[in-house]
């Protein structure tokens, strides 16, 4: 039963953070970000937020720095939007699965293109 609640709360955090990052954060260093997932601890004290950022490695690092500076604001706004007893600590990480998937897809297209000749 607890796992179901953690999953639902994680999805709600993902939805709210996506809206907050896109509309409320005014930092110019933040590029095009997609929140791909949120992993919560069972006691809801920490939330690992997985992000996919479009751009170069330098832009990704700048985006991560900007999000680290805005963590306090994001946490307070999240606490206002979702009624928590204790708002979870936010840890931002890059999700490289989309990049990895596109790399595999490009390799498959290359292989299929060569075998089709």
ABEGO torsion letter per residue (X at the ends): XAAAAAAAAAAAAAAAAAAAAAAABABAABBBBBBABBBBBAAGABBBBBBBBBEBAAAAAAAAAAAAAAAAAAAAAAAAABBBABBBBBBBBBBAAAAAAAAAAAAAAAAAAAAAX
